Amino acid sequence: MAISILALAAAAYSPNFAAPQLAPTAAAAHLAALRPHPVACAPSDDERDETAQFLQILGGLSLGCVGVFSGASALGADDVVAGNLVLVALAAVGAYLFYFDGGVTQAALASQAVQEVASGEGELVAQAPLEEAESRAGRPAAAVAADPAAAADALRADGVVRIDGALSAAAADALAAHVDAELAAARSEKPSLDADGRFGPVLSRTNRWDLKLRRGPAVDGALAEVLASGGVAKLLDHALGDEPGGGEKKGATLFELAALVSDPGSPRQPIHPDTPRRPGSEAPAVVTAFVALQDVDEEMGPTLFLPRTQSADAHEKFNAPEDGGRAKAELLRTTPHRLGLLKKGDVALFDARLLHGGLDNRSARRRRLFYFSFKDDNAAVRPSESIMDEVRRRYSLEDCAAWG
């Protein structure tokens, strides 16, 4: 009995424990990227540490069980009593691991639960239609700069709009090299993703980083180019500066400034909005830009967007637990979706309330997204953790457009 319980505990705690997968459903071949895929890759340092810790715990539990059983038997206890003592000891160790090990066990269980949710969502989304044309091409940056109102209207309606060629290849390459160097330095100085203020929170963080960026030539130049030459500043001025039907003009402030890096083997994320809906307002409070620093194909874990899910109705269905998740499942199964299959320098601009999530990187290549967001100055939104303190709440949209 003790051995079987020990084996079950080992399987549940293991960082490589695989949850049961939902049965595959029929779907078009071009939706294969939406399904969960096992990825063969070299383990990260964090995974090696987790594995070593798991083996240490497993070895300690094994020796402990043998010791308790042998000690009880030596004192004259029969096998049933000795087995019960082993169970009590395992329960005590389990309570310690769950509550008093610094959160390691709880974090492992939470991570496993997150990936189970992401896996189930992938099976549902794969049944919905793909907006393939919008996934592969957008509005030219020059056209957006010439007519930002049309792109702003599309952003308000769909919650996401794509702008092609907003950043030059040279600027994208320079920023990609800068991001790689900053990430390597931050990880070597402080391996913990939570300790030094350089990393923001990110879902499904195995081989995935939300790296906060400091101001510098590569960052300043890229942001100013996207805002000015790419037409994004004019679009944001329409999207965040005007209420539909008129109203008081508002300003916008830099809200996030970071890079999302997804290495081979990073898992898919659960679908989520970045900000909740504000009661009584249809206008976006925060608009986010994902700028590709290299081409992004289906194998590299592109971002999945669910257009028009910034609405109150979509959020109500997505967050309705009282029906056992049926409304959410129907929403994911029927809502058309887009993939962020961006070319280098292209931008996906989206309402932060839109449902979205990164897919798993099944390639052998790193995916880097330079991202920034601006917040309506009149909106009450919880501060983001994906921005360095020295630039937080300091720069307006007009300031950033002049950085270059």
C-alpha positions as CSV (number, residue, x, y, z in Angstrom):
1,M,0.0,0.0,0.0
2,A,2.8,2.4,0.9
3,I,4.6,1.8,-2.4
4,S,1.4,2.4,-4.5
5,I,0.7,5.7,-2.7
6,L,4.3,6.8,-3.1
7,A,4.2,6.1,-6.8
8,L,1.0,8.1,-7.1
9,A,2.5,11.0,-5.2
10,A,5.6,10.8,-7.3
11,A,3.6,11.0,-10.6
12,A,1.6,14.0,-9.4
13,Y,4.6,15.9,-8.2
14,S,6.8,15.2,-11.2
15,P,7.5,18.3,-13.4
16,N,7.1,16.0,-16.4
17,F,3.8,14.6,-15.3
18,A,1.4,14.6,-18.3
19,A,-2.2,15.3,-17.7
20,P,-4.8,13.3,-19.7
21,Q,-5.5,14.9,-23.0
22,L,-8.9,15.5,-24.5
23,A,-9.7,13.3,-27.5
24,P,-8.7,14.9,-30.8
25,T,-11.5,16.3,-32.9
26,A,-11.7,16.6,-36.6
27,A,-10.3,19.9,-37.8
28,A,-8.8,21.4,-40.9
29,A,-5.1,20.9,-41.4
30,H,-4.3,24.6,-41.3
31,L,-5.5,24.6,-37.6
32,A,-2.9,22.2,-36.5
33,A,-0.9,25.0,-34.8
34,L,-3.8,25.5,-32.4
35,R,-3.6,22.0,-30.8
36,P,-1.4,21.1,-27.9
37,H,1.8,19.5,-29.1
38,P,4.6,17.7,-27.1
39,V,7.9,19.5,-27.9
40,A,11.2,17.7,-27.8
41,C,13.8,20.2,-26.5
42,A,16.7,20.5,-24.1
43,P,15.4,21.2,-20.6
44,S,15.9,24.7,-19.2
45,D,17.9,25.4,-16.0
46,D,14.6,25.8,-14.1
47,E,13.4,22.4,-15.3
48,R,16.7,20.8,-14.3
49,D,16.4,22.3,-10.9
50,E,12.8,21.1,-10.5
51,T,13.8,17.6,-11.6
52,A,16.7,17.5,-9.2
53,Q,14.5,18.7,-6.4
54,F,11.8,16.1,-7.3
55,L,14.4,13.3,-7.2
56,Q,15.6,14.5,-3.8
57,I,12.0,14.5,-2.4
58,L,11.2,11.1,-4.0
59,G,14.4,9.6,-2.5
60,G,13.6,11.1,0.9
61,L,10.0,9.8,0.9
62,S,11.2,6.3,-0.1
63,L,13.7,6.1,2.7
64,G,11.3,7.6,5.1
65,C,8.5,5.2,4.3
66,V,10.9,2.2,4.6
67,G,12.2,3.6,7.9
68,V,8.8,4.2,9.5
69,F,7.5,0.8,8.4
70,S,10.7,-1.0,9.6
71,G,10.8,0.9,12.9
72,A,7.1,0.2,13.6
73,S,7.5,-3.5,12.8
74,A,10.6,-3.7,15.0
75,L,8.6,-2.3,17.9
76,G,6.0,-5.1,17.5
77,A,3.4,-3.4,15.4
78,D,1.6,-5.6,12.9
79,D,1.7,-4.8,9.2
80,V,-1.7,-2.9,9.2
81,V,-0.6,-0.6,12.0
82,A,2.8,0.0,10.4
83,G,1.1,0.8,7.1
84,N,-1.2,3.3,8.8
85,L,1.7,5.0,10.4
86,V,3.3,5.3,7.0
87,L,0.1,6.9,5.7
88,V,0.1,9.4,8.6
89,A,3.8,10.2,7.9
90,L,3.1,10.8,4.2
91,A,0.2,13.1,5.1
92,A,2.4,15.1,7.4
93,V,5.1,15.4,4.7
94,G,2.5,16.3,2.1
95,A,1.2,19.1,4.3
96,Y,4.7,20.4,4.9
97,L,5.4,20.4,1.1
98,F,2.2,22.1,0.3
99,Y,2.3,24.8,3.0
100,F,5.8,25.2,4.3
101,D,8.3,24.7,1.4
102,G,8.3,28.2,0.2
103,G,5.5,27.7,-2.3
104,V,7.4,25.3,-4.6
105,T,4.8,22.5,-4.5
106,Q,1.9,24.9,-4.9
107,A,3.6,26.6,-7.8
108,A,4.2,23.2,-9.5
109,L,0.5,22.2,-9.0
110,A,-0.7,25.7,-10.2
111,S,1.6,25.4,-13.3
112,Q,0.2,21.9,-14.1
113,A,-3.4,23.2,-13.7
114,V,-2.7,26.2,-16.0
115,Q,-1.4,23.8,-18.8
116,E,-4.4,21.6,-18.4
117,V,-6.7,24.6,-19.0
118,A,-4.6,25.7,-22.0
119,S,-4.7,22.2,-23.5
120,G,-8.5,22.0,-23.2
121,E,-9.0,25.4,-24.7
122,G,-6.8,24.4,-27.6
123,E,-9.1,21.6,-28.5
124,L,-12.1,23.9,-28.4
125,V,-10.6,26.7,-30.5
126,A,-9.4,24.3,-33.1
127,Q,-13.1,23.7,-34.0
128,A,-13.7,27.4,-34.8
129,P,-13.0,29.0,-38.2
130,L,-9.7,30.7,-38.8
131,E,-9.6,34.2,-40.4
132,E,-6.7,33.3,-42.5
133,A,-6.5,36.4,-44.7
134,E,-6.4,38.7,-41.7
135,S,-3.8,36.3,-40.1
136,R,-1.3,36.7,-42.9
137,A,-1.7,40.3,-44.1
138,G,-2.8,43.7,-42.7
139,R,-3.0,47.3,-43.5
140,P,0.2,48.9,-44.9
141,A,1.8,51.4,-42.5
142,A,1.7,54.2,-45.0
143,A,-2.1,53.7,-45.5
144,V,-2.6,53.8,-41.7
145,A,-0.6,57.0,-41.4
146,A,-2.6,58.5,-44.2
147,D,-6.0,57.4,-42.8
148,P,-5.7,56.5,-39.1
149,A,-9.5,56.8,-38.5
150,A,-10.3,53.8,-40.6
151,A,-7.8,51.6,-38.8
152,A,-9.1,53.0,-35.4
153,D,-12.6,52.0,-36.4
154,A,-11.4,48.5,-37.2
155,L,-9.7,48.3,-33.9
156,R,-12.8,49.4,-32.0
157,A,-15.0,46.9,-33.9
158,D,-12.7,43.8,-34.0
159,G,-10.5,44.6,-31.0
160,V,-7.4,43.9,-33.1
161,V,-5.9,45.4,-36.2
162,R,-2.7,44.5,-38.1
163,I,-0.2,47.0,-39.5
164,D,2.4,45.8,-41.9
165,G,5.9,47.3,-42.3
166,A,5.7,49.6,-39.3
167,L,9.3,49.0,-38.3
168,S,12.3,48.8,-40.6
169,A,14.3,45.5,-40.8
170,A,17.4,47.3,-39.6
171,A,15.7,48.7,-36.5
172,A,14.1,45.3,-35.8
173,D,17.4,43.5,-36.1
174,A,19.1,46.0,-33.7
175,L,16.4,45.7,-31.1
176,A,16.4,41.8,-31.4
177,A,20.1,41.8,-30.7
178,H,19.6,44.2,-27.8
179,V,16.8,42.0,-26.3
180,D,18.9,38.9,-26.5
181,A,21.8,40.6,-24.7
182,E,19.6,42.1,-22.0
183,L,17.8,38.8,-21.4
184,A,21.1,36.9,-21.1
185,A,22.5,39.5,-18.7
186,A,19.3,39.5,-16.6
187,R,19.2,35.7,-16.3
188,S,22.8,35.4,-15.4
189,E,22.7,38.1,-12.8
190,K,19.5,36.9,-11.1
191,P,18.2,33.5,-12.3
192,S,15.0,33.9,-10.4
193,L,12.2,35.4,-12.6
194,D,10.7,37.2,-9.7
195,A,13.6,38.7,-7.8
196,D,15.3,41.7,-9.6
197,G,12.5,43.7,-11.2
198,R,13.6,43.0,-14.8
199,F,10.8,40.4,-15.5
200,G,7.1,40.9,-15.6
201,P,4.5,38.2,-14.8
202,V,3.7,35.9,-17.7
203,L,1.5,32.9,-18.0
204,S,3.1,29.5,-18.9
205,R,6.6,30.8,-18.2
206,T,8.7,27.7,-19.1
207,N,11.1,29.0,-21.8
208,R,9.0,32.3,-21.9
209,W,10.1,35.7,-20.5
210,D,8.4,39.1,-20.2
211,L,11.6,41.3,-20.1
212,K,11.1,44.9,-19.1
213,L,13.1,47.3,-21.3
214,R,15.1,50.3,-20.3
215,R,15.3,53.4,-22.5
216,G,18.3,53.3,-24.9
217,P,19.0,53.9,-28.6
218,A,17.5,50.6,-29.8
219,V,14.4,50.8,-27.7
220,D,13.8,54.6,-28.2
221,G,14.4,54.4,-31.9
222,A,12.1,51.4,-32.5
223,L,9.2,52.9,-30.4
224,A,9.5,56.3,-32.1
225,E,9.6,54.7,-35.6
226,V,6.5,52.5,-35.0
227,L,4.6,55.4,-33.6
228,A,5.6,58.0,-36.1
229,S,6.5,56.3,-39.4
230,G,4.2,53.4,-38.8
231,G,1.2,55.5,-38.2
232,V,0.5,54.0,-34.8
233,A,0.6,57.3,-32.9
234,K,-2.2,58.7,-35.1
235,L,-4.2,55.5,-34.7
236,L,-3.8,55.5,-30.9
237,D,-4.8,59.2,-30.8
238,H,-8.1,58.2,-32.5
239,A,-8.6,55.0,-30.5
240,L,-7.8,56.4,-27.0
241,G,-8.3,60.1,-27.6
242,D,-11.9,60.2,-28.8
243,E,-15.1,58.7,-27.5
244,P,-17.4,57.3,-30.2
245,G,-19.9,60.1,-31.1
246,G,-17.8,62.8,-29.6
247,G,-16.8,63.8,-26.1
248,E,-14.0,65.3,-24.2
249,K,-10.5,64.8,-25.7
250,K,-8.2,62.6,-23.6
251,G,-4.5,62.0,-23.5
252,A,-2.6,58.7,-23.4
253,T,0.4,57.7,-21.3
254,L,3.0,54.9,-21.9
255,F,1.7,52.0,-19.8
256,E,4.0,49.0,-20.7
257,L,7.4,48.7,-22.3
258,A,8.9,45.2,-22.6
259,A,9.8,42.3,-24.8
260,L,8.0,38.9,-24.9
261,V,10.5,36.1,-25.7
262,S,9.4,32.6,-26.4
263,D,12.1,30.0,-26.9
264,P,11.7,26.5,-28.4
265,G,9.6,24.3,-26.0
266,S,7.6,27.1,-24.5
267,P,4.0,25.8,-23.9
268,R,0.8,27.4,-25.1
269,Q,-0.8,29.9,-22.8
270,P,-4.4,29.9,-21.5
271,I,-6.6,32.3,-23.3
272,H,-6.9,35.6,-21.3
273,P,-7.5,39.3,-21.5
274,D,-4.8,41.7,-20.2
275,T,-7.3,44.0,-18.6
276,P,-10.9,43.6,-17.5
277,R,-13.9,45.5,-18.8
278,R,-14.8,48.8,-17.2
279,P,-18.6,49.1,-16.4
280,G,-20.3,51.6,-18.7
281,S,-17.5,52.1,-21.2
282,E,-17.1,50.7,-24.7
283,A,-13.9,52.6,-25.5
284,P,-10.6,50.8,-24.8
285,A,-8.7,51.9,-21.7
286,V,-5.4,50.3,-22.9
287,V,-4.2,49.4,-26.4
288,T,-1.2,47.1,-26.8
289,A,1.2,46.7,-29.8
290,F,3.1,43.5,-30.5
291,V,5.9,44.2,-32.9
292,A,7.6,41.2,-34.5
293,L,11.4,41.4,-34.4
294,Q,11.6,38.4,-36.8
295,D,9.2,36.5,-39.0
296,V,6.7,34.5,-37.0
297,D,5.3,31.3,-38.5
298,E,2.8,28.7,-37.3
299,E,5.6,26.6,-35.6
300,M,6.9,29.5,-33.5
301,G,3.9,29.9,-31.3
302,P,2.2,32.9,-32.8
303,T,-0.3,34.9,-30.7
304,L,-3.9,33.7,-31.0
305,F,-6.5,36.5,-31.1
306,L,-10.3,36.1,-30.8
307,P,-11.7,39.1,-32.6
308,R,-14.6,41.0,-31.1
309,T,-14.2,39.3,-27.6
310,Q,-13.5,42.7,-26.0
311,S,-17.3,42.9,-25.6
312,A,-19.3,42.7,-22.4
313,D,-21.1,39.6,-23.7
314,A,-17.9,37.7,-24.5
315,H,-16.4,38.6,-21.1
316,E,-19.6,37.4,-19.4
317,K,-19.5,34.1,-21.1
318,F,-15.8,33.7,-20.6
319,N,-16.0,34.3,-16.9
320,A,-19.3,32.5,-16.1
321,P,-18.4,29.6,-13.8
322,E,-21.9,28.9,-12.6
323,D,-22.8,26.8,-15.7
324,G,-19.8,24.5,-15.4
325,G,-17.9,26.3,-18.2
326,R,-20.4,25.5,-20.9
327,A,-20.8,29.2,-22.0
328,K,-17.0,29.6,-22.2
329,A,-16.6,26.3,-24.2
330,E,-19.3,27.5,-26.7
331,L,-17.6,30.8,-27.0
332,L,-14.2,29.3,-27.8
333,R,-15.7,26.7,-30.1
334,T,-17.6,29.2,-32.3
335,T,-15.6,32.4,-32.3
336,P,-13.5,32.9,-35.4
337,H,-9.8,33.5,-34.6
338,R,-6.7,35.0,-36.0
339,L,-3.1,34.1,-35.7
340,G,-0.3,36.7,-35.4
341,L,1.7,35.4,-38.4
342,L,3.7,38.6,-38.6
343,K,6.6,39.4,-40.8
344,K,9.6,41.2,-39.3
345,G,8.5,44.8,-38.5
346,D,4.7,44.1,-38.6
347,V,2.5,45.1,-35.7
348,A,-0.5,43.5,-34.1
349,L,-2.4,46.3,-32.3
350,F,-5.1,45.2,-29.9
351,D,-7.5,46.3,-27.2
352,A,-6.1,44.9,-23.9
353,R,-9.6,43.5,-23.1
354,L,-9.4,41.2,-26.1
355,L,-9.2,37.5,-25.4
356,H,-5.8,36.2,-26.7
357,G,-2.9,33.9,-25.8
358,G,0.5,32.7,-27.1
359,L,0.7,29.3,-28.7
360,D,3.5,26.7,-28.1
361,N,6.8,27.2,-29.8
362,R,7.4,24.0,-31.7
363,S,10.2,25.4,-33.8
364,A,14.0,25.5,-33.2
365,R,13.9,29.4,-33.3
366,R,13.4,32.1,-30.7
367,R,10.3,34.3,-31.1
368,R,10.8,37.9,-29.9
369,L,8.0,40.5,-29.7
370,F,8.7,44.1,-28.8
371,Y,5.6,45.3,-27.0
372,F,4.3,48.5,-25.6
373,S,0.9,49.8,-24.6
374,F,-0.7,53.2,-23.9
375,K,-3.4,53.9,-21.4
376,D,-6.3,56.4,-21.7
377,D,-5.4,59.1,-19.0
378,N,-8.9,59.2,-17.8
379,A,-9.2,55.4,-17.3
380,A,-8.9,53.7,-13.9
381,V,-6.7,50.6,-14.6
382,R,-4.5,48.6,-12.3
383,P,-0.9,49.5,-12.9
384,S,1.0,47.1,-15.1
385,E,4.1,45.2,-13.8
386,S,5.6,45.1,-17.3
387,I,7.4,48.4,-17.3
388,M,10.5,49.7,-15.5
389,D,9.9,52.1,-12.6
390,E,12.0,54.8,-14.2
391,V,9.6,55.2,-17.2
392,R,6.3,54.4,-15.4
393,R,3.7,57.2,-15.8
394,R,6.3,59.6,-17.1
395,Y,5.8,59.8,-20.9
396,S,2.9,60.7,-23.0
397,L,2.1,59.4,-26.5
398,E,3.5,62.6,-28.0
399,D,6.7,62.3,-25.9
400,C,7.4,58.7,-27.1
401,A,6.8,59.6,-30.7
402,A,9.6,62.2,-30.4
403,W,12.1,59.8,-28.9
404,G,13.7,59.0,-32.2
